[in-house]
Amino acid sequence: MKISKLRLLEFFIVGLLLGILEDLIAILLATDATIDLRVILIAGFVALPFAFISEIIVDQKRFPKIIKRMLKIEEEIVEKVAEEI
């Protein structure tokens, strides 16, 4: 496996685990549910698409260009946002 693919997988897994943890904290604070395997699996399924979007799509170097094309935003605005990130 190439280093870039391994790094991408690493960030995806970390993003997924942090998403699950965030969901579990929200469940714990907002409900009276007991945290068991079923709740953890549901939190994992909820966190999965967000981890995919944030780690696989948003972290790509081409992302500002894709957004520019999709939203037809002026190039200066996109570059300014990319610099701030």
FIMIMI-715861 format. One record per atom (N, C-alpha, C, O): residue in three letters; atom name; x, y, z. Coordinates in nm, 2 decimals, padded with zeros to 4 digits. Example, Ala and Ser with C-alpha at 12.3 -4.5 7.8 and 13.67 -1.06 7.14 Angstrom:
<recs>
{ala,N,{01.32,-00.57,00.78}}
{ala,CA,{01.23,-00.45,00.78}}
{ala,C,{01.32,-00.33,00.78}}
{ala,O,{01.42,-00.33,00.85}}
{ser,N,{01.28,-00.22,00.71}}
{ser,CA,{01.37,-00.11,00.71}}
{ser,C,{01.29,00.00,00.79}}
{ser,O,{01.34,00.11,00.80}}
</recs>
This chain:
<recs>
{met,N,{00.08,-00.12,00.00}}
{met,CA,{00.00,00.00,00.00}}
{met,C,{00.09,00.12,00.00}}
{met,O,{00.18,00.13,00.08}}
{lys,N,{00.06,00.22,-00.09}}
{lys,CA,{00.14,00.34,-00.09}}
{lys,C,{00.12,00.42,00.04}}
{lys,O,{00.02,00.41,00.11}}
{ile,N,{00.21,00.51,00.06}}
{ile,CA,{00.21,00.59,00.18}}
{ile,C,{00.09,00.68,00.18}}
{ile,O,{00.02,00.70,00.28}}
{ser,N,{00.05,00.74,00.07}}
{ser,CA,{-00.06,00.83,00.06}}
{ser,C,{-00.19,00.76,00.09}}
{ser,O,{-00.28,00.81,00.16}}
{lys,N,{-00.21,00.63,00.04}}
{lys,CA,{-00.33,00.56,00.06}}
{lys,C,{-00.33,00.51,00.21}}
{lys,O,{-00.44,00.51,00.27}}
{leu,N,{-00.22,00.48,00.27}}
{leu,CA,{-00.21,00.44,00.41}}
{leu,C,{-00.25,00.56,00.49}}
{leu,O,{-00.32,00.55,00.59}}
{arg,N,{-00.20,00.68,00.46}}
{arg,CA,{-00.23,00.80,00.54}}
{arg,C,{-00.38,00.83,00.52}}
{arg,O,{-00.44,00.87,00.62}}
{leu,N,{-00.43,00.82,00.41}}
{leu,CA,{-00.57,00.84,00.38}}
{leu,C,{-00.66,00.75,00.47}}
{leu,O,{-00.76,00.79,00.53}}
{leu,N,{-00.62,00.62,00.47}}
{leu,CA,{-00.69,00.52,00.55}}
{leu,C,{-00.68,00.55,00.70}}
{leu,O,{-00.78,00.54,00.78}}
{glu,N,{-00.56,00.60,00.74}}
{glu,CA,{-00.54,00.64,00.88}}
{glu,C,{-00.63,00.75,00.92}}
{glu,O,{-00.69,00.75,01.03}}
{phe,N,{-00.64,00.85,00.84}}
{phe,CA,{-00.72,00.97,00.87}}
{phe,C,{-00.87,00.93,00.87}}
{phe,O,{-00.95,00.98,00.95}}
{phe,N,{-00.91,00.84,00.78}}
{phe,CA,{-01.05,00.79,00.77}}
{phe,C,{-01.08,00.72,00.90}}
{phe,O,{-01.19,00.74,00.96}}
{ile,N,{-01.00,00.63,00.95}}
{ile,CA,{-01.02,00.56,01.07}}
{ile,C,{-01.03,00.65,01.19}}
{ile,O,{-01.12,00.64,01.27}}
{val,N,{-00.94,00.74,01.20}}
{val,CA,{-00.94,00.84,01.31}}
{val,C,{-01.06,00.92,01.31}}
{val,O,{-01.13,00.95,01.41}}
{gly,N,{-01.10,00.97,01.19}}
{gly,CA,{-01.22,01.05,01.17}}
{gly,C,{-01.35,00.97,01.21}}
{gly,O,{-01.44,01.02,01.27}}
{leu,N,{-01.35,00.84,01.17}}
{leu,CA,{-01.46,00.75,01.21}}
{leu,C,{-01.47,00.73,01.36}}
{leu,O,{-01.58,00.74,01.42}}
{leu,N,{-01.36,00.71,01.42}}
{leu,CA,{-01.35,00.69,01.57}}
{leu,C,{-01.39,00.81,01.64}}
{leu,O,{-01.47,00.81,01.74}}
{leu,N,{-01.35,00.93,01.60}}
{leu,CA,{-01.39,01.05,01.66}}
{leu,C,{-01.53,01.08,01.64}}
{leu,O,{-01.60,01.14,01.73}}
{gly,N,{-01.59,01.05,01.52}}
{gly,CA,{-01.73,01.07,01.50}}
{gly,C,{-01.81,00.98,01.59}}
{gly,O,{-01.92,01.02,01.64}}
{ile,N,{-01.77,00.85,01.61}}
{ile,CA,{-01.84,00.76,01.70}}
{ile,C,{-01.84,00.82,01.84}}
{ile,O,{-01.94,00.82,01.91}}
{leu,N,{-01.72,00.86,01.88}}
{leu,CA,{-01.71,00.92,02.02}}
{leu,C,{-01.80,01.04,02.04}}
{leu,O,{-01.86,01.05,02.14}}
{glu,N,{-01.80,01.13,01.94}}
{glu,CA,{-01.88,01.25,01.94}}
{glu,C,{-02.03,01.21,01.95}}
{glu,O,{-02.11,01.27,02.03}}
{asp,N,{-02.07,01.11,01.87}}
{asp,CA,{-02.21,01.07,01.88}}
{asp,C,{-02.25,01.00,02.01}}
{asp,O,{-02.36,01.03,02.06}}
{leu,N,{-02.15,00.93,02.07}}
{leu,CA,{-02.18,00.86,02.20}}
{leu,C,{-02.19,00.97,02.31}}
{leu,O,{-02.28,00.95,02.40}}
{ile,N,{-02.11,01.07,02.30}}
{ile,CA,{-02.12,01.18,02.40}}
{ile,C,{-02.26,01.25,02.39}}
{ile,O,{-02.32,01.28,02.49}}
{ala,N,{-02.30,01.27,02.27}}
{ala,CA,{-02.43,01.34,02.24}}
{ala,C,{-02.54,01.25,02.29}}
{ala,O,{-02.64,01.30,02.36}}
{ile,N,{-02.54,01.12,02.27}}
{ile,CA,{-02.64,01.03,02.31}}
{ile,C,{-02.64,01.02,02.47}}
{ile,O,{-02.75,01.02,02.53}}
{leu,N,{-02.52,01.02,02.53}}
{leu,CA,{-02.51,01.01,02.67}}
{leu,C,{-02.57,01.14,02.74}}
{leu,O,{-02.64,01.13,02.84}}
{leu,N,{-02.54,01.26,02.68}}
{leu,CA,{-02.59,01.38,02.74}}
{leu,C,{-02.74,01.41,02.71}}
{leu,O,{-02.80,01.47,02.79}}
{ala,N,{-02.79,01.36,02.60}}
{ala,CA,{-02.92,01.40,02.55}}
{ala,C,{-03.03,01.30,02.59}}
{ala,O,{-03.15,01.33,02.58}}
{thr,N,{-02.99,01.17,02.62}}
{thr,CA,{-03.09,01.07,02.64}}
{thr,C,{-03.06,00.99,02.77}}
{thr,O,{-02.95,01.02,02.83}}
{asp,N,{-03.15,00.91,02.80}}
{asp,CA,{-03.12,00.82,02.92}}
{asp,C,{-03.08,00.68,02.87}}
{asp,O,{-03.08,00.58,02.95}}
{ala,N,{-03.04,00.67,02.74}}
{ala,CA,{-03.00,00.54,02.69}}
{ala,C,{-02.87,00.48,02.75}}
{ala,O,{-02.78,00.56,02.79}}
{thr,N,{-02.87,00.35,02.77}}
{thr,CA,{-02.75,00.29,02.81}}
{thr,C,{-02.66,00.26,02.69}}
{thr,O,{-02.70,00.21,02.59}}
{ile,N,{-02.53,00.29,02.71}}
{ile,CA,{-02.44,00.27,02.60}}
{ile,C,{-02.40,00.12,02.60}}
{ile,O,{-02.33,00.08,02.69}}
{asp,N,{-02.45,00.05,02.50}}
{asp,CA,{-02.41,-00.09,02.48}}
{asp,C,{-02.36,-00.11,02.34}}
{asp,O,{-02.35,-00.01,02.26}}
{leu,N,{-02.34,-00.23,02.30}}
{leu,CA,{-02.29,-00.26,02.17}}
{leu,C,{-02.38,-00.21,02.06}}
{leu,O,{-02.33,-00.16,01.95}}
{arg,N,{-02.51,-00.23,02.08}}
{arg,CA,{-02.61,-00.18,01.98}}
{arg,C,{-02.60,-00.03,01.95}}
{arg,O,{-02.60,00.01,01.84}}
{val,N,{-02.59,00.05,02.06}}
{val,CA,{-02.58,00.19,02.05}}
{val,C,{-02.45,00.23,01.98}}
{val,O,{-02.44,00.32,01.90}}
{ile,N,{-02.34,00.16,02.01}}
{ile,CA,{-02.21,00.19,01.95}}
{ile,C,{-02.21,00.16,01.80}}
{ile,O,{-02.16,00.24,01.72}}
{leu,N,{-02.28,00.05,01.76}}
{leu,CA,{-02.29,00.02,01.62}}
{leu,C,{-02.37,00.12,01.55}}
{leu,O,{-02.34,00.16,01.44}}
{ile,N,{-02.48,00.16,01.61}}
{ile,CA,{-02.57,00.27,01.55}}
{ile,C,{-02.49,00.40,01.53}}
{ile,O,{-02.49,00.46,01.43}}
{ala,N,{-02.41,00.44,01.63}}
{ala,CA,{-02.33,00.56,01.63}}
{ala,C,{-02.22,00.54,01.52}}
{ala,O,{-02.19,00.64,01.45}}
{gly,N,{-02.17,00.42,01.50}}
{gly,CA,{-02.08,00.40,01.39}}
{gly,C,{-02.14,00.41,01.25}}
{gly,O,{-02.08,00.47,01.17}}
{phe,N,{-02.26,00.36,01.24}}
{phe,CA,{-02.33,00.37,01.11}}
{phe,C,{-02.36,00.52,01.08}}
{phe,O,{-02.36,00.56,00.96}}
{val,N,{-02.39,00.59,01.18}}
{val,CA,{-02.42,00.74,01.16}}
{val,C,{-02.30,00.81,01.13}}
{val,O,{-02.30,00.90,01.05}}
{ala,N,{-02.19,00.78,01.20}}
{ala,CA,{-02.06,00.85,01.18}}
{ala,C,{-01.99,00.82,01.04}}
{ala,O,{-01.91,00.90,00.99}}
{leu,N,{-02.02,00.70,00.99}}
{leu,CA,{-01.95,00.65,00.87}}
{leu,C,{-01.96,00.75,00.75}}
{leu,O,{-01.85,00.78,00.69}}
{pro,N,{-02.08,00.79,00.71}}
{pro,CA,{-02.08,00.88,00.59}}
{pro,C,{-02.01,01.02,00.62}}
{pro,O,{-01.95,01.07,00.53}}
{phe,N,{-02.02,01.07,00.74}}
{phe,CA,{-01.95,01.19,00.77}}
{phe,C,{-01.80,01.18,00.77}}
{phe,O,{-01.73,01.27,00.73}}
{ala,N,{-01.75,01.07,00.82}}
{ala,CA,{-01.61,01.04,00.81}}
{ala,C,{-01.56,01.03,00.67}}
{ala,O,{-01.46,01.08,00.63}}
{phe,N,{-01.64,00.96,00.59}}
{phe,CA,{-01.61,00.95,00.45}}
{phe,C,{-01.60,01.09,00.38}}
{phe,O,{-01.50,01.12,00.31}}
{ile,N,{-01.70,01.17,00.40}}
{ile,CA,{-01.71,01.30,00.34}}
{ile,C,{-01.59,01.39,00.38}}
{ile,O,{-01.53,01.45,00.30}}
{ser,N,{-01.57,01.39,00.51}}
{ser,CA,{-01.46,01.48,00.56}}
{ser,C,{-01.32,01.43,00.53}}
{ser,O,{-01.24,01.51,00.50}}
{glu,N,{-01.30,01.30,00.54}}
{glu,CA,{-01.16,01.26,00.52}}
{glu,C,{-01.13,01.22,00.38}}
{glu,O,{-01.01,01.24,00.34}}
{ile,N,{-01.22,01.17,00.30}}
{ile,CA,{-01.19,01.13,00.17}}
{ile,C,{-01.21,01.24,00.07}}
{ile,O,{-01.13,01.25,-00.03}}
{ile,N,{-01.32,01.32,00.08}}
{ile,CA,{-01.35,01.42,-00.02}}
{ile,C,{-01.29,01.56,00.02}}
{ile,O,{-01.22,01.62,-00.06}}
{val,N,{-01.32,01.61,00.14}}
{val,CA,{-01.28,01.74,00.18}}
{val,C,{-01.13,01.76,00.19}}
{val,O,{-01.08,01.87,00.16}}
{asp,N,{-01.06,01.66,00.23}}
{asp,CA,{-00.92,01.67,00.25}}
{asp,C,{-00.83,01.66,00.12}}
{asp,O,{-00.71,01.67,00.12}}
{gln,N,{-00.90,01.64,00.01}}
{gln,CA,{-00.83,01.63,-00.12}}
{gln,C,{-00.78,01.77,-00.16}}
{gln,O,{-00.85,01.87,-00.13}}
{lys,N,{-00.67,01.78,-00.22}}
{lys,CA,{-00.61,01.91,-00.27}}
{lys,C,{-00.70,01.97,-00.38}}
{lys,O,{-00.70,02.09,-00.39}}
{arg,N,{-00.78,01.89,-00.45}}
{arg,CA,{-00.86,01.94,-00.56}}
{arg,C,{-00.99,02.00,-00.50}}
{arg,O,{-01.07,02.05,-00.58}}
{phe,N,{-01.02,01.98,-00.38}}
{phe,CA,{-01.15,02.02,-00.32}}
{phe,C,{-01.19,02.17,-00.35}}
{phe,O,{-01.30,02.19,-00.39}}
{pro,N,{-01.10,02.26,-00.33}}
{pro,CA,{-01.14,02.40,-00.36}}
{pro,C,{-01.18,02.42,-00.50}}
{pro,O,{-01.27,02.50,-00.53}}
{lys,N,{-01.11,02.35,-00.60}}
{lys,CA,{-01.14,02.36,-00.74}}
{lys,C,{-01.28,02.30,-00.77}}
{lys,O,{-01.36,02.36,-00.85}}
{ile,N,{-01.31,02.19,-00.70}}
{ile,CA,{-01.44,02.13,-00.72}}
{ile,C,{-01.55,02.22,-00.67}}
{ile,O,{-01.65,02.24,-00.74}}
{ile,N,{-01.53,02.28,-00.55}}
{ile,CA,{-01.63,02.37,-00.50}}
{ile,C,{-01.65,02.49,-00.59}}
{ile,O,{-01.76,02.54,-00.61}}
{lys,N,{-01.54,02.54,-00.64}}
{lys,CA,{-01.54,02.66,-00.73}}
{lys,C,{-01.63,02.63,-00.85}}
{lys,O,{-01.71,02.71,-00.89}}
{arg,N,{-01.60,02.51,-00.91}}
{arg,CA,{-01.68,02.47,-01.02}}
{arg,C,{-01.83,02.45,-00.99}}
{arg,O,{-01.91,02.48,-01.07}}
{met,N,{-01.85,02.39,-00.88}}
{met,CA,{-01.99,02.36,-00.84}}
{met,C,{-02.07,02.48,-00.81}}
{met,O,{-02.18,02.50,-00.85}}
{leu,N,{-02.01,02.57,-00.73}}
{leu,CA,{-02.08,02.69,-00.69}}
{leu,C,{-02.06,02.81,-00.77}}
{leu,O,{-02.12,02.92,-00.76}}
{lys,N,{-01.96,02.80,-00.87}}
{lys,CA,{-01.92,02.91,-00.96}}
{lys,C,{-01.89,03.04,-00.88}}
{lys,O,{-01.93,03.15,-00.91}}
{ile,N,{-01.81,03.02,-00.78}}
{ile,CA,{-01.76,03.13,-00.69}}
{ile,C,{-01.63,03.19,-00.76}}
{ile,O,{-01.56,03.12,-00.82}}
{glu,N,{-01.62,03.32,-00.74}}
{glu,CA,{-01.50,03.38,-00.79}}
{glu,C,{-01.37,03.32,-00.73}}
{glu,O,{-01.37,03.28,-00.62}}
{glu,N,{-01.27,03.31,-00.82}}
{glu,CA,{-01.14,03.24,-00.78}}
{glu,C,{-01.08,03.31,-00.66}}
{glu,O,{-01.02,03.23,-00.58}}
{glu,N,{-01.09,03.44,-00.64}}
{glu,CA,{-01.02,03.50,-00.53}}
{glu,C,{-01.08,03.46,-00.40}}
{glu,O,{-01.01,03.44,-00.30}}
{ile,N,{-01.21,03.44,-00.39}}
{ile,CA,{-01.28,03.40,-00.27}}
{ile,C,{-01.24,03.26,-00.23}}
{ile,O,{-01.21,03.23,-00.12}}
{val,N,{-01.23,03.17,-00.33}}
{val,CA,{-01.19,03.03,-00.31}}
{val,C,{-01.05,03.02,-00.26}}
{val,O,{-01.02,02.95,-00.16}}
{glu,N,{-00.96,03.10,-00.32}}
{glu,CA,{-00.82,03.10,-00.28}}
{glu,C,{-00.81,03.15,-00.13}}
{glu,O,{-00.73,03.10,-00.06}}
{lys,N,{-00.88,03.25,-00.10}}
{lys,CA,{-00.88,03.31,00.03}}
{lys,C,{-00.92,03.21,00.14}}
{lys,O,{-00.86,03.19,00.24}}
{val,N,{-01.03,03.14,00.11}}
{val,CA,{-01.08,03.03,00.20}}
{val,C,{-00.98,02.92,00.21}}
{val,O,{-00.95,02.87,00.32}}
{ala,N,{-00.92,02.88,00.10}}
{ala,CA,{-00.82,02.77,00.10}}
{ala,C,{-00.70,02.81,00.18}}
{ala,O,{-00.64,02.73,00.25}}
{glu,N,{-00.66,02.94,00.18}}
{glu,CA,{-00.54,02.99,00.26}}
{glu,C,{-00.57,02.98,00.40}}
{glu,O,{-00.49,02.95,00.49}}
{glu,N,{-00.70,03.02,00.44}}
{glu,CA,{-00.73,03.02,00.58}}
{glu,C,{-00.74,02.88,00.64}}
{glu,O,{-00.71,02.86,00.76}}
{ile,N,{-00.77,02.78,00.56}}
{ile,CA,{-00.78,02.64,00.60}}
{ile,C,{-00.64,02.59,00.62}}
{ile,O,{-00.62,02.48,00.65}}
</recs>
